[in-house]
Amino acid sequence: MVKTAKELNKRKIPIITIDEPLEKYKDKIICPEKLRKTNEMLKTARLPENKHHS
């Protein structure tokens, strides 16, 4: 059964739950070198030009 986004947004119970043991990683940087490289790439990344003018 396929649900629309509106139907999913009306749910009172979340579709997914976070595993409690994963909470210990909430405020930790697990891969600092990868994070540093990613942040550097994002600083210089350019978005493609918007061809559709609204």
C-alpha positions as protocol buffer text, in pm:
chain_id: "A"
residue {
  index: 1
  type: MET
  ca { x: 0 y: 0 z: 0 }
}
residue {
  index: 2
  type: VAL
  ca { x: 156 y: 329 z: -112 }
}
residue {
  index: 3
  type: LYS
  ca { x: 92 y: 629 z: 109 }
}
residue {
  index: 4
  type: THR
  ca { x: 113 y: 990 z: 4 }
}
residue {
  index: 5
  type: ALA
  ca { x: 339 y: 1241 z: 178 }
}
residue {
  index: 6
  type: LYS
  ca { x: 37 y: 1410 z: 335 }
}
residue {
  index: 7
  type: GLU
  ca { x: -79 y: 1082 z: 488 }
}
residue {
  index: 8
  type: LEU
  ca { x: 269 y: 1014 z: 626 }
}
residue {
  index: 9
  type: ASN
  ca { x: 292 y: 1365 z: 773 }
}
residue {
  index: 10
  type: LYS
  ca { x: -36 y: 1314 z: 962 }
}
residue {
  index: 11
  type: ARG
  ca { x: 98 y: 1010 z: 1150 }
}
residue {
  index: 12
  type: LYS
  ca { x: 131 y: 1049 z: 1524 }
}
residue {
  index: 13
  type: ILE
  ca { x: 367 y: 752 z: 1556 }
}
residue {
  index: 14
  type: PRO
  ca { x: 704 y: 783 z: 1379 }
}
residue {
  index: 15
  type: ILE
  ca { x: 776 y: 540 z: 1097 }
}
residue {
  index: 16
  type: ILE
  ca { x: 1128 y: 473 z: 1221 }
}
residue {
  index: 17
  type: THR
  ca { x: 1279 y: 451 z: 1567 }
}
residue {
  index: 18
  type: ILE
  ca { x: 1637 y: 515 z: 1674 }
}
residue {
  index: 19
  type: ASP
  ca { x: 1812 y: 224 z: 1839 }
}
residue {
  index: 20
  type: GLU
  ca { x: 1893 y: 325 z: 2201 }
}
residue {
  index: 21
  type: PRO
  ca { x: 2256 y: 198 z: 2192 }
}
residue {
  index: 22
  type: LEU
  ca { x: 2324 y: 439 z: 1903 }
}
residue {
  index: 23
  type: GLU
  ca { x: 2254 y: 738 z: 2129 }
}
residue {
  index: 24
  type: LYS
  ca { x: 2613 y: 721 z: 2257 }
}
residue {
  index: 25
  type: TYR
  ca { x: 2730 y: 841 z: 1913 }
}
residue {
  index: 26
  type: LYS
  ca { x: 2492 y: 1138 z: 1904 }
}
residue {
  index: 27
  type: ASP
  ca { x: 2750 y: 1407 z: 1984 }
}
residue {
  index: 28
  type: LYS
  ca { x: 3066 y: 1229 z: 1868 }
}
residue {
  index: 29
  type: ILE
  ca { x: 3254 y: 1274 z: 1542 }
}
residue {
  index: 30
  type: ILE
  ca { x: 3321 y: 919 z: 1428 }
}
residue {
  index: 31
  type: CYS
  ca { x: 3534 y: 991 z: 1118 }
}
residue {
  index: 32
  type: PRO
  ca { x: 3706 y: 1327 z: 1174 }
}
residue {
  index: 33
  type: GLU
  ca { x: 3929 y: 1303 z: 866 }
}
residue {
  index: 34
  type: LYS
  ca { x: 3636 y: 1226 z: 634 }
}
residue {
  index: 35
  type: LEU
  ca { x: 3437 y: 1508 z: 793 }
}
residue {
  index: 36
  type: ARG
  ca { x: 3724 y: 1753 z: 736 }
}
residue {
  index: 37
  type: LYS
  ca { x: 3758 y: 1648 z: 370 }
}
residue {
  index: 38
  type: THR
  ca { x: 3384 y: 1673 z: 314 }
}
residue {
  index: 39
  type: ASN
  ca { x: 3366 y: 2019 z: 467 }
}
residue {
  index: 40
  type: GLU
  ca { x: 3653 y: 2134 z: 243 }
}
residue {
  index: 41
  type: MET
  ca { x: 3475 y: 1999 z: -65 }
}
residue {
  index: 42
  type: LEU
  ca { x: 3150 y: 2171 z: 35 }
}
residue {
  index: 43
  type: LYS
  ca { x: 3328 y: 2506 z: 78 }
}
residue {
  index: 44
  type: THR
  ca { x: 3437 y: 2503 z: -285 }
}
residue {
  index: 45
  type: ALA
  ca { x: 3141 y: 2319 z: -439 }
}
residue {
  index: 46
  type: ARG
  ca { x: 2931 y: 2513 z: -687 }
}
residue {
  index: 47
  type: LEU
  ca { x: 2570 y: 2442 z: -765 }
}
residue {
  index: 48
  type: PRO
  ca { x: 2469 y: 2406 z: -1127 }
}
residue {
  index: 49
  type: GLU
  ca { x: 2317 y: 2714 z: -1285 }
}
residue {
  index: 50
  type: ASN
  ca { x: 1938 y: 2727 z: -1260 }
}
residue {
  index: 51
  type: LYS
  ca { x: 1809 y: 2702 z: -1617 }
}
residue {
  index: 52
  type: HIS
  ca { x: 1445 y: 2750 z: -1518 }
}
residue {
  index: 53
  type: HIS
  ca { x: 1362 y: 3103 z: -1414 }
}
residue {
  index: 54
  type: SER
  ca { x: 1055 y: 3137 z: -1199 }
}
